[in-house]
Amino acid sequence: MLGRREVGAHPALGLDNTRLLLLCMVASEVWDAETKPVDFVCNKGARRALNIVAETESALCNDAKTLSTLVQLPCTELHVASWKNKSHQGIRGDIVASLRLLIEGVKVVRAQIQPGCASLPLQRLEHNINNYLLILTHLQLSGPAVSPALSCVPLSTLSLNTVLLKYNQLISGKLEWFMVDLENRCTSQ
């Protein structure tokens, strides 16, 4: 019969149909989030879908758990009293500075390792951080622009698990608080 295909692995990608479908779903969520930052603010499900930390942790091989170079960790502590006194621009600047610090460390480590088991989680992490940076930098905020600045003195680690933990704390902590603070935009759009 013409046009009939075997169910299972995709010959060109080496992916089974379930993984291919999941990849397409995640890609569509990321695309929507990247192109429409306000939709990202208003859709908690899209924010949760973009956070890949749990999947990355579960897919780590032993070779990937210890890094060859120290990675500076993002600032994750949230002081609620001082947070409430910051402008939206200042809050965004804090989060963007933390994401930039982390992505630079990930890029350095990725450049030093061979392709394989250890490089895949770092590549996914770098792409994920870039997605958050795109969303935050394209988000329309009122008030004067504020240069991104760290709210802490960064610590460093050789543990990819610690990097993922701190990244998750940044995304589910500071970034989520910021999105909740911006939710008033959702009803006015």
C-alpha positions as CSV (number, residue, x, y, z in Angstrom):
1,M,0.0,0.0,0.0
2,L,1.2,3.5,-0.8
3,G,1.4,6.1,2.0
4,R,1.4,3.6,4.8
5,R,4.0,4.0,7.5
6,E,5.1,1.9,10.4
7,V,4.0,3.1,13.8
8,G,7.0,3.6,16.2
9,A,10.4,5.2,15.6
10,H,10.7,8.1,13.2
11,P,13.6,7.0,10.9
12,A,15.2,10.4,10.5
13,L,15.0,11.5,14.2
14,G,15.2,8.2,16.0
15,L,12.3,9.3,18.2
16,D,9.2,7.3,18.9
17,N,5.8,8.9,18.2
18,T,5.1,9.8,21.8
19,R,8.4,11.6,22.2
20,L,8.0,13.4,18.9
21,L,4.5,14.5,19.9
22,L,5.8,15.7,23.3
23,L,8.6,17.6,21.6
24,C,6.1,19.3,19.2
25,M,3.9,20.3,22.2
26,V,6.8,21.8,24.2
27,A,8.0,23.6,21.1
28,S,4.6,25.1,20.5
29,E,4.4,26.2,24.1
30,V,7.8,27.8,23.9
31,W,7.0,29.5,20.7
32,D,3.8,31.0,22.1
33,A,5.7,32.2,25.2
34,E,8.5,33.7,23.2
35,T,6.3,35.6,20.8
36,K,3.7,36.8,23.3
37,P,5.2,37.7,26.7
38,V,1.9,39.0,28.0
39,D,0.3,35.5,27.3
40,F,3.2,34.0,29.3
41,V,2.3,36.3,32.2
42,C,-1.4,35.4,32.0
43,N,-1.0,31.6,31.5
44,K,0.4,29.8,34.6
45,G,0.3,26.5,32.6
46,A,2.6,27.9,29.9
47,R,5.0,29.1,32.6
48,R,5.0,25.6,34.2
49,A,5.5,23.9,30.8
50,L,8.5,26.1,30.1
51,N,10.3,25.0,33.3
52,I,12.4,21.9,32.2
53,V,14.3,21.4,35.4
54,A,12.4,18.3,36.6
55,E,12.9,16.5,33.2
56,T,16.5,17.6,33.0
57,E,17.2,16.2,36.5
58,S,15.6,12.9,35.8
59,A,17.6,12.5,32.5
60,L,21.0,13.2,34.0
61,C,23.6,10.5,33.6
62,N,26.5,10.1,36.1
63,D,28.9,11.9,33.7
64,A,26.8,15.0,33.8
65,K,26.5,15.5,37.5
66,T,29.9,16.9,38.2
67,L,31.0,19.8,36.0
68,S,34.5,20.6,34.8
69,T,34.4,24.3,35.6
70,L,32.7,26.3,38.4
71,V,29.3,27.8,37.4
72,Q,28.1,30.9,39.2
73,L,24.7,30.5,40.7
74,P,21.8,32.8,40.2
75,C,20.5,35.0,43.0
76,T,17.4,33.2,44.3
77,E,16.8,34.7,47.7
78,L,13.7,36.8,47.8
79,H,13.4,39.6,50.4
80,V,9.7,40.3,50.2
81,A,9.9,43.8,51.9
82,S,12.6,45.1,49.5
83,W,11.0,43.3,46.6
84,K,7.7,45.2,47.0
85,N,9.7,48.5,47.0
86,K,11.3,47.7,43.6
87,S,9.9,48.9,40.3
88,H,8.9,46.3,37.7
89,Q,11.9,47.4,35.7
90,G,14.1,46.8,38.7
91,I,12.6,43.3,39.4
92,R,13.1,42.3,35.8
93,G,16.7,43.6,35.9
94,D,17.4,41.4,38.9
95,I,16.0,38.3,37.3
96,V,17.7,39.0,33.9
97,A,21.1,39.6,35.6
98,S,20.7,36.2,37.4
99,L,19.8,34.4,34.1
100,R,22.6,36.0,32.2
101,L,25.1,35.0,34.9
102,L,23.9,31.5,34.8
103,I,23.8,31.2,31.0
104,E,27.4,32.4,30.7
105,G,28.6,29.7,33.1
106,V,26.6,27.1,31.2
107,K,28.2,28.2,27.9
108,V,31.7,28.0,29.3
109,V,31.1,24.4,30.6
110,R,29.4,23.4,27.3
111,A,32.4,24.6,25.3
112,Q,34.8,22.4,27.4
113,I,32.9,19.1,27.2
114,Q,32.6,16.5,24.4
115,P,29.2,15.9,22.8
116,G,27.4,13.1,24.6
117,C,25.6,12.3,27.8
118,A,26.8,15.4,29.7
119,S,26.4,17.9,26.9
120,L,22.6,17.3,26.2
121,P,21.3,18.6,29.6
122,L,23.6,21.6,29.4
123,Q,22.3,22.4,25.9
124,R,18.7,22.1,27.0
125,L,19.4,24.3,30.0
126,E,21.1,26.9,27.9
127,H,18.1,27.0,25.4
128,N,15.7,27.2,28.3
129,I,17.5,30.1,29.9
130,N,17.5,31.8,26.6
131,N,13.7,31.4,26.3
132,Y,13.2,33.1,29.7
133,L,15.6,35.9,28.7
134,L,13.7,36.5,25.5
135,I,10.4,36.6,27.3
136,L,11.6,39.0,30.0
137,T,13.4,41.3,27.6
138,H,10.4,41.6,25.3
139,L,7.9,42.2,28.1
140,Q,6.5,45.7,27.9
141,L,6.9,47.5,31.2
142,S,6.2,51.1,32.2
143,G,8.7,53.3,33.8
144,P,12.3,54.1,33.1
145,A,14.6,51.2,32.1
146,V,16.9,49.8,34.7
147,S,20.2,48.1,33.9
148,P,20.2,44.5,35.0
149,A,21.9,44.1,38.4
150,L,22.4,41.2,40.7
151,S,20.8,41.3,44.1
152,C,23.5,39.1,45.7
153,V,27.1,38.0,45.6
154,P,26.9,34.9,43.5
155,L,28.2,31.6,44.8
156,S,29.8,28.9,42.5
157,T,29.4,25.2,42.2
158,L,30.7,22.2,40.2
159,S,27.4,20.3,40.8
160,L,24.9,20.3,37.9
161,N,22.2,19.2,40.4
162,T,23.0,22.4,42.5
163,V,22.8,24.5,39.3
164,L,19.4,23.0,38.4
165,L,18.2,23.5,42.0
166,K,19.1,27.2,42.1
167,Y,17.7,27.7,38.6
168,N,14.4,26.1,39.6
169,Q,14.4,28.3,42.7
170,L,14.8,31.4,40.5
171,I,12.1,30.3,38.1
172,S,9.6,29.1,40.6
173,G,10.4,31.9,43.1
174,K,11.4,35.3,41.9
175,L,10.1,34.9,38.4
176,E,6.8,33.4,39.5
177,W,6.3,36.2,42.1
178,F,7.0,38.7,39.3
179,M,4.5,37.1,37.0
180,V,1.8,37.1,39.7
181,D,2.5,40.8,40.4
182,L,1.9,41.5,36.7
183,E,-1.3,39.5,36.5
184,N,-3.4,42.7,36.6
185,R,-2.4,43.1,32.9
186,C,-4.3,39.9,32.1
187,T,-7.8,41.4,32.7
188,S,-6.9,44.6,30.9
189,Q,-5.7,43.0,27.7
